[in-house]
Amino acid sequence: MDEKDVEEFSAPSAQSSPPNEAGVPISIDHEISYPEGGLQGWLVVLGAFCGTAASIGLYNTSGLFEAYMATQLLPNDAGIFFDGTGAMALTTAGAVLTDLAYYIPMTYIPAYYIARQQIASDATSTGAASFAYQLLAIANGSSCVGRLLAGYISDRLGRYNTMIISLFLCAVSVFCFWLPDILIPDVSNIGLLIVFVMLFGCVSGSNVSLLPVCMGQLCETRDFGRYYATCFSVVAFGALISIPVAGALIDAVEGPGKLKFWGVAVFTGLCYAAATLCFVW
């Protein structure tokens, strides 16, 4: 390989000015040059060809797989919602409402604490607001406990019964602890908020772990994947609109500081109450 080929193969480099008094080059421009032929140019062509061929292959493969799934594995999938008992339809509706409510506190707890403590917007990333983000750690730690307890209790009380209890306690945590903390003015003590975060984290964690188990009671083992995938394909829409709905409610409510959150708290509690009725039915 001669000197010309070496120059063509070398990567683009920044243009530099002559060395300064200390002998260190000073960068004056970062000009990117693109290969116009030679070995480097043809390597770019080869890479583009390989990437395009692989992506088109994935498109074709996914299309064939979807056709096979539709005709062989998942025929008349919507029929599982109309099995004569309504169990699958109500369980799916309850799961949608559960996810619709679950993501709201887990997203807005830090923002609520910052508004509650009247922390300035330019201090939200400093020590004054650090506890706002620690509340999420408390909720997630409590969630681990709730998931462990849910398995133990459900083996004795039943999966659906345990799910009903956990959903009811989610509604209680919102209406009895979070909403009063929002509506009672001049509450300097954060005890209500911490109790809400711990209780909500615990019982909402139970919901997450129990939903697939409840789904498994509606079908045989060989059909579990079909039921689970169908249910959570619908549930995904609830999770998708959850945060935008909550943000719209916060913007719609007029009030100073933490009072802007009362609408979203009521909405969360009502979703949990409706989910509880779906599982009771």
C-alpha positions in Angstrom: 0.0 0.0 0.0 1.6 3.3 -1.1 1.5 6.7 0.7 -1.6 7.8 -1.3 -3.6 4.7 -0.3 -2.7 5.3 3.3 -4.0 8.9 3.1 -7.3 7.7 1.6 -7.8 5.0 4.3 -7.1 7.4 7.2 -10.0 8.8 9.2 -10.9 12.5 8.9 -9.0 14.7 11.3 -9.4 18.2 12.6 -7.3 21.0 10.9 -4.9 22.6 13.3 -3.0 25.8 13.3 0.8 25.9 13.9 2.0 25.1 17.4 1.8 27.9 20.0 4.7 29.1 22.1 4.4 25.9 24.3 4.7 23.7 21.2 1.0 22.5 21.4 -1.1 22.6 18.2 -4.2 24.8 18.5 -7.3 23.4 16.8 -8.9 26.1 14.6 -11.6 24.1 12.7 -13.3 20.7 12.8 -13.9 20.0 9.1 -15.4 16.6 8.3 -14.4 15.2 4.9 -16.3 12.3 3.3 -14.7 9.5 1.2 -14.9 10.2 -2.6 -13.7 6.8 -3.8 -10.9 4.5 -2.9 -11.0 1.8 -0.3 -12.8 3.9 2.3 -15.5 4.9 -0.1 -16.2 1.3 -1.2 -16.3 0.2 2.5 -19.1 2.7 3.0 -21.0 1.2 0.1 -20.5 -2.3 1.4 -21.7 -1.2 4.9 -24.8 0.4 3.5 -25.6 -2.7 1.4 -25.3 -5.0 4.4 -27.5 -2.7 6.6 -30.2 -2.4 3.9 -30.2 -6.1 3.1 -30.6 -7.0 6.8 -33.4 -4.5 7.4 -35.4 -5.6 4.3 -34.9 -9.2 5.5 -36.4 -8.3 8.9 -39.4 -6.7 7.2 -40.1 -9.7 5.1 -39.6 -12.1 8.0 -41.9 -10.2 10.3 -44.6 -10.0 7.6 -44.5 -13.8 7.2 -44.5 -14.3 10.9 -47.5 -12.1 11.4 -49.4 -13.9 8.6 -48.6 -17.3 10.2 -49.7 -16.0 13.7 -53.0 -14.6 12.3 -54.0 -17.7 10.4 -52.6 -20.5 12.6 -51.8 -19.4 16.2 -54.2 -16.6 16.9 -57.4 -17.2 15.0 -60.5 -15.2 16.1 -58.6 -13.8 19.1 -61.3 -11.2 19.9 -63.6 -14.1 20.7 -61.9 -14.7 24.0 -63.5 -11.5 25.3 -66.9 -13.0 24.5 -66.7 -16.4 26.1 -70.1 -16.2 27.8 -68.8 -15.4 31.3 -67.3 -11.9 30.7 -64.4 -12.9 32.9 -61.7 -12.0 30.3 -63.4 -8.8 29.3 -63.8 -7.6 32.9 -60.3 -8.7 33.9 -58.8 -6.8 30.9 -60.9 -3.7 31.7 -59.7 -3.9 35.3 -56.1 -4.2 34.1 -56.5 -1.2 31.8 -57.8 0.9 34.7 -55.1 -0.3 37.0 -52.3 0.7 34.7 -54.0 3.9 33.9 -53.9 4.8 37.6 -50.6 3.2 38.5 -48.3 5.4 36.4 -49.7 8.7 37.6 -48.4 8.7 41.2 -45.2 7.0 40.2 -44.5 9.8 37.7 -45.8 12.9 39.6 -44.8 12.2 43.2 -41.5 14.2 42.8 -43.3 17.1 41.1 -45.9 17.1 43.8 -43.4 17.2 46.6 -41.6 20.1 44.9 -44.8 22.0 44.5 -45.9 21.1 48.1 -42.6 22.4 49.6 -42.6 25.4 47.3 -39.2 24.7 46.0 -38.0 27.2 43.3 -37.8 25.9 39.8 -34.0 26.7 39.6 -33.4 24.5 42.7 -35.2 21.3 41.6 -31.8 19.5 40.9 -30.1 20.6 44.2 -30.2 19.3 47.7 -33.5 21.1 48.5 -35.4 18.8 46.2 -33.4 15.6 46.7 -36.1 14.1 48.9 -38.6 14.4 46.1 -36.7 11.7 44.2 -36.0 9.6 47.3 -39.7 9.2 47.6 -39.6 7.1 44.4 -37.0 4.9 46.0 -39.2 4.5 49.1 -42.2 3.5 46.8 -40.1 1.0 44.9 -38.7 -0.5 48.1 -42.3 -0.9 49.4 -43.3 -2.4 46.1 -40.8 -5.3 46.6 -42.4 -6.1 49.9 -45.9 -6.0 48.4 -44.9 -8.4 45.6 -43.5 -10.9 48.1 -46.6 -10.7 50.3 -49.0 -10.9 47.4 -47.7 -14.4 46.5 -48.0 -15.6 50.1 -51.5 -14.2 50.6 -52.9 -15.2 47.2 -52.0 -18.9 47.9 -54.3 -18.8 50.9 -57.1 -16.3 49.9 -57.1 -16.8 46.2 -55.6 -14.7 43.3 -58.6 -12.7 42.5 -59.5 -12.0 46.1 -56.0 -10.8 46.8 -56.1 -8.6 43.7 -59.4 -7.1 44.9 -57.9 -6.3 48.3 -54.8 -4.7 46.8 -56.8 -2.5 44.4 -59.1 -1.4 47.2 -56.1 -0.4 49.3 -54.7 1.5 46.4 -57.9 3.6 46.3 -57.8 4.0 50.1 -54.2 5.2 50.0 -55.1 7.9 47.4 -58.4 9.1 49.0 -57.3 8.8 52.6 -53.7 10.0 52.5 -52.7 11.7 49.2 -55.9 13.7 48.7 -56.1 15.0 52.3 -52.4 16.0 52.1 -53.3 18.0 48.9 -56.4 19.7 50.3 -55.4 20.5 53.8 -53.6 23.9 53.7 -50.4 24.7 55.5 -49.4 21.2 56.4 -45.7 21.3 57.1 -45.4 17.7 58.3 -44.9 15.3 55.4 -46.2 12.3 57.4 -49.3 11.9 55.3 -47.3 11.9 52.1 -44.8 9.3 53.4 -47.6 7.0 54.6 -49.2 7.3 51.1 -46.0 6.6 49.3 -45.2 3.5 51.4 -48.7 2.1 51.4 -49.3 2.8 47.7 -45.9 1.3 46.7 -46.7 -1.8 48.7 -50.2 -2.5 47.3 -49.5 -1.3 43.8 -46.6 -3.7 43.6 -49.1 -6.5 44.4 -51.2 -5.5 41.4 -48.2 -5.8 39.1 -47.3 -9.3 40.2 -50.9 -10.6 40.4 -52.2 -9.6 37.0 -50.5 -12.4 35.1 -51.5 -14.9 37.7 -55.1 -13.9 37.5 -55.0 -14.2 33.7 -53.7 -17.7 34.1 -56.8 -18.7 35.9 -58.9 -18.0 32.8 -57.3 -20.4 30.4 -55.3 -23.6 30.1 -51.6 -23.5 30.3 -51.1 -23.9 26.5 -53.4 -20.8 25.9 -51.7 -18.5 28.5 -49.5 -16.7 26.0 -52.5 -15.9 23.8 -54.6 -14.6 26.7 -51.8 -12.7 28.3 -50.7 -11.0 25.0 -54.2 -10.1 24.0 -55.0 -8.6 27.4 -51.8 -6.5 27.6 -52.2 -5.4 24.0 -55.3 -3.6 25.2 -53.7 -2.5 28.5 -50.9 -0.8 26.6 -53.3 1.9 25.4 -54.2 2.7 29.1 -50.5 3.0 29.9 -50.0 5.1 26.8 -52.6 7.8 27.7 -52.1 7.7 31.5 -49.4 10.5 31.7 -50.9 12.8 29.1 -54.3 12.6 30.8 -52.7 13.4 34.2 -50.7 16.3 32.7 -53.9 17.7 31.2 -55.7 17.5 34.5 -52.9 19.3 36.3 -53.0 22.1 33.7 -56.8 22.3 33.9 -57.0 22.8 37.7 -56.5 26.3 38.9 -54.8 26.7 42.2 -51.5 27.6 43.9 -48.8 25.0 44.5 -50.0 21.6 45.6 -53.7 22.3 45.0 -53.2 21.8 41.3 -52.9 18.1 42.0 -56.3 17.4 43.5 -57.9 16.6 40.2 -55.3 14.1 39.2 -55.5 12.5 42.7 -59.3 12.1 42.4 -58.9 10.6 38.9 -56.3 8.1 40.2 -58.5 7.1 43.1 -61.6 6.7 40.8 -59.7 4.5 38.4 -58.6 2.2 41.2 -62.2 2.1 42.5 -63.5 1.2 39.1 -60.8 -1.5 38.7 -61.8 -3.0 42.0 -65.4 -3.3 40.8 -64.2 -5.0 37.6 -62.5 -7.7 39.5 -65.3 -8.0 42.0 -67.8 -8.5 39.2 
